[in-house]
Amino acid sequence: MNSKAVTLIVLNSILAFASSCDVKATSYTTEDDLVIANQIGFISIFKLKCKSEINSIPLFAEVNGNIQPVFRVKDDYQFSFTEDKKDAKTGSREIRLFDEEQFATYRKQQRAGEIPSVKPLATFSVKYSGSYGNVLFFNSEFIVLSLSFFVAYLAFQNRMKLVS
């Protein structure tokens, strides 16, 4: 068999496998005050139902061009990632799931400088509604430090009046 025939067989099996999975996902995002937080956390817990058995296959998730492993927790899968608070925009992030073969093909295309065109096993979205913005003009640490210097100055001035 030549390499083109092998490639076609592998791609057909990947496409057949990829079209047979459904995802039911629950997602959580950081909603804390952005004055304190430096990064926004995203956690997705999902169930994956496929026509073929995938329990022993490692899964990988891609979001914003970054691929990370998916972890199995009892009967569910879990995937988490973070974004800088400056880069975190409200809206949906598409998460694409890959099995081991799809992941290898994806990475091979990335290393070759191509835009990966591997069809994912399944996709789902994580919605981010935003967090409280930085409504202060100064960081809270700066305000606390300034107030402590002011209180120390007042205490020193009152001490000098009492001593003299």
C-alpha positions, 0 to 999 in steps of 0.5 A: 500500500502506498502512503496516499492510500494509508492517509485516505484510510486514516482520514476516513476512519477519523471522519467516521469516528468524529461524526459520531459523538455528542457532548453535554457540557456544564461550564463555570467561569471566574466571576470575581472582582477583576481588581483582585484577579489576574486571570480568568478561569474556565472549567468545563465538565462534560459527558461524551457519548460516542457510537464507538467506545472511547473510554481508553483513548486519551482526549485533548481539547483545543481552545484559542489554538492551544491544546491541553489534555482532558482529564477523566473524573469518574464518568465525566471529563474535565477540561480547564484553562485560563486567560489573562484578564486583559485578553478575556472578552465576553462571549463564547469560546469554542472547545474542540475535542480530539482523540490521540490520532486527531491530536497527532495530525493536528500537531503535525499540521501545526509544525508544518506551518499549516493551519490545522484542518482536522475535524474534531471529535466533538465541539462545545462552547463555554460562555463568559459573561464578564466580571466586575471591571476595575472601576477604580482609577488606582489599584487597591494596594496603592490606596491602602499604602497611601492611607497607611502613610497618611495615618502614620504621618498624622500619628507622627505629627500628634506625637510631636505636638505632645512631646513639645 
